Amino acid sequence: MKSLRFSALALTCCLFIQGCATSPTGRSQLKLFSKDQLANMGSQAFDSMKSEQPIAKQTVQNSYVECVARAITAQVNPSVFSGEWEVVVFEDDQVNAFALPGGKIGVYTGLLNVAKNEHQLAAVLGHEVGHVIAEHGNERMSNSALIGIGLEATNALLQSNEVSHSSSIMAAIGLGVQVGVQLPFSRTHESEADLIGLTLMAQAGFDPRESVALWHNMAAANQRSQPEFLSTHPAPDTRITQLQKNMPAALNMQQKSPHRPVCKAK
């Protein structure tokens, strides 16, 4: 029993020490995977999506999305990705976009009905690229791996001691981890990506005030909501408050930027 507990603790400590890092906003992170590993995973996932999902064929629309994406990615440090970012518009009604390690960006056509102009689209793409810059995918995978080790060790202890209702206890622990650890981590990632995205769009010359307008649009488009503590994303009001708090610095950055992208949907 003691050896099992010690082994799990020793492995956890070893992984934690090896994977300690700091996010762009100064937050402590656990990252157990290399950038090359994440880039390979991102490229494979993107190739799979391109083969399974319909790709939009509207030339003007695609050029518009690519124009905004190029302006945003031009602000990304080459240490994150030094090649040319691949941008694909997928024909799908969902209001979403994503960026993956390895320089991949996907935008669903449904987003273009909610992001009303190039500035709002830049806010979304800046946010998604922010996830890549902060290596949130690495952090989530690393934390999931660490949580898995802890849960397996706990389950083994319960089983070996013949604790009654051990399956119910493990289910409760799993839910507690999700609500108490994984969901707050996801909300932290979303908030951090919002701030990184705000910086990117301002540096690229887009109007950062449109990020607030975007979230008003998002809130109107998604009337069905759940309590924030049970969501992987902060509530729109929370995001808007954070964005407004950081708006003066973003506006100052945009005014100093030499860039003024001209990206039009039509």
N, C-alpha and C positions, 0 to 999 in steps of 0.2 A: 504493500500500500504506500509506504513512505517513498519507495524507489520510484513508483509511478508518478507520485506528486512531484518529486524532485526532478525527474526527467522532463516532465511537462514544463515546469518552472524554468529549468536550465535552458531548454530549447527556446522558450519564449523570450527570455532575457538575451540570449545570443542573437536572435533575429532582430530584437528591438535595437540593440547596440549597433549592429551592422547597418540597419536601415534608417537611422535617424537623419533627418534633413530639415530644411527650413523653406517655407513657401515664400512667394514673392512679397507677401504682406507681413512676413516675419513670424508666421505661425509654425509651430513644430509639426513635422510630418514623419510618417513611417513609410519608407519606399524600399521595397525588397527586390524590385525588378529593375533591370537596366533599361536605358533609353532605347537601345537596339531591340530588346525584346518587345517593348511596347510598340515601337515603330513597325515591327514585323506583324504583330497582332493587328494593329490598325490597318495596315495595307491588306492583309488577308480578309479582314471583316469588310472592308470597303469593296474589294473585288467581288466578294460574295453578294453584297447588296446590289451591285451593278448588274450582276447576272440574274438576280431574282426579282428586282423591282423595276417597273417601267421608268425610263428616263425621258424627261420633258424634251420636246423637239422644237419648241418655239424659240427661234434664233434671237429675237429682240429681248425676250424675257431672260434667256440664258446669259446673254451679253451683259444685261443689267446686273444680275446677281454676281457674275464674275468680276465686273467693274468694282462693285462694293467690296467683294472679298479680296481682290488684289490690293485695294487701298488699305484695308485692315492688316493683311498679312505682311505688307511692306514695313510695318512698324514692329514686327516680331524679330527678336534677337536671333541671329543665325544659329546660336547655340541650341535653340529649341528645334529648329529645322532649317537646314541651309539650302534645300532644293526649291523647286517650283511647286507651290501648293496646287493640288488637283481639286477642282470645284465641279460638282455635279448637281443638277437640279432634278429631283425625282418627282414624277407625276403622282401626287398623292394629296388628299384633302387635309391631312393632319397638319396642325399648326406647329411646326417644329423645324429644327435645323440641328446640325451636330458638327463637331470637328474631332478628328481622331489623330493620335500620334502618327508620325510619318507623313504629315502634310496633306491630310484629306479633309475636305469640307463637303457636307451634303445639305441641301436645302429642299424642303418639301414645298410644292406649289401652294398648298394651303396657307403657309406662312405669309405669302405675298398679299393675301386678302386682309391680314391683320397688321402687318408692318406696312404702313401706308405710304412711306417714302424711303428714299435712300438712307436717310439718317436713322430711321427706325430699324431698317434692315441692318445697318452698320452696328446698331446696339446689340442686336441678336448675334450677329457673326462675331463681334468683339467678345461677347460673353462666351460663346462656344470655343473660340480660340483661347480665351482665358483659361478654360479648363485644361487645355493642352499645355499651356505655358506653366501652369501651377502643378502639372502632372497629377491631377486629381484621379485619373484612371489608375495610375500606379498606386496611389494612396488607398483607394477603395479596395483594390485587389489585395494589397498588403494587409490592410486591417481585417478583411474577410478571412484571409489565411490565418492570421493570428487568432481571431475569434474562433475559427474552426478548431484550432489546436486546443484552446481553452475549453470549448464545449465537449470535445471528445474526451478530454481528461476528466471533466466533471461527470460525464455519463459513465465512464469506466469506474470512477469512485463510487457512484450510486449503485451500480450493478454489483460490484464486488462486495459491498456492504449489505446487499439485499434490502436496500431502502424501499419501503412500500411506495407505490405510485411514482416510481422513478421517471416513467415516461411523461407523466403530467408535469412533474417538476422540471424536466428538460424542456418541455414545450413552453412553460412559463419563463424559463431562463432565456430561451430563444426569443420570445416576444420582448422580454426586458432588454435584451441586447439590441433588438431592432429599434425599439422606441427610445431607449436610453443612450445608445451608442451610434448605431448605423444611421438612423434618421437625422439626428443632430449633425453628424458628420456631413451628410448629404446637403443639409441646409447651409452649413458652413461653407461647403464648396460652392454652392450656388451664389451665396453672398459675396464670396471672394471673387468668383468669376464676374459678377456684376461690376465690381470695382475695377478689375483688370480691363474688362471690356469698355468701361467708361473712359479709362485712360487711352486705350487703343483708338477708340473712335475720335476722341479729342485730338490726339496726335496726328491722326489721318486727316483732320480738318472737317469732320462731320460735326453737326450741332449736338452737343451732349444733352441738351434740354429735351431732345426728342426721345431719349431713353425713358423719361417719365411718361411722356405721351404714349409710348409703346405699351407700358404696363397698364395704363388705363384701358387701352384697347384690348390687352390680354385679359384683364379682369372682366370686361364686357363680353368677351368671346367665350369665357369659361365661367358660367354662372354656377355650375355644380362645384362646390368646394367642400373640403373637410377641415377639421381643426388643424391648425398649423403644426401642433406637436405630433400629429400622425401623418404628416406630409414630408416628402423628400425635398420639397421646395418651400421657401419662405412665402408667406401670403403676399399678394401684390402690394398691399398697403405698407408692409414691412420693407419691401424692396424699394418702393417709391421714397419712403422716409430716408433710407440709407443713401439712395442716389442724390436726393436733394441736399443732404448733409455734405456730400462731396462735390456738389455742383460748382461752387465758386472756383475751386482749384481746377476742375475740368474745363470750365469756360476760359480761365486764364491760359491753360495749356492750348486750347483750340485757337485762341486769338494770336498766340505766338507761333502757331504752326504755319509753315510755308505752303501747306497743301490745301487745296479746295477741290476735292474730287467732283467731277461732273458725270454722275451716273443717273440715267433716267430710264424708267420702266417702259415708256412709250416715246 
